[in-house]
Amino acid sequence: MDDLLMMLERDSRQSAKQIAVALGREESEVQAAIEKYEKDGIIMKYTTLLNKDNLDEETVTALIEVKIAPQLGEGYDRIAERIYQYSEVDSLYLMTGSYDLLVTMTAKSMKEAAAFVYEHLAAIEGVSSTATRFIMKKYKEQNCVLIKSSQQEERINFI
């Protein structure tokens, strides 16, 4: 991944001018590269990372492991497509290991997340089982430390 993409991934609010200065490039060159990345589908979306623990409203994040029977000629794609079309689904990944798909979702409560699993996911033809896990506390997300302590541990490098 080039330096421009790494800078945008860390903070997408940086302007082309700020990035150009940091990288020692021309602003027009940086702007053209960003536009090409957008056109090519490399940059998909610009987002804001929220620390939802600091909001007044309660939410839970669920990680739902889904075991499925691959469909003849379609593998996992048909079932995955059906799952990612639900607006409740934040992310969906094909995995290696003891389950096939990992669904992430944010809900107002554990009860709401559970209802989504048994009303929608478990009812899909080809889904053989699900297991739901809830995130209890987030410490770091998308390379951003969410909990600031008064004393950060020093990193010790061993040679």
Secondary structure, 3 states (H helix, E strand, C coil): CCHHHHHHHHCCCCCHHHHHHHHCCCHHHHHHHHHHHHHCCCCCCCCCCCCHHHCCCCCEEEEEEEEECCECCCECHHHHHHHHCCCCEEEEEECCCCCCEEEEEEECCHHHHHHHHHHHHCCCCCEEEEEEEECCCCCEECCEECCCCCCCCCCCCCC
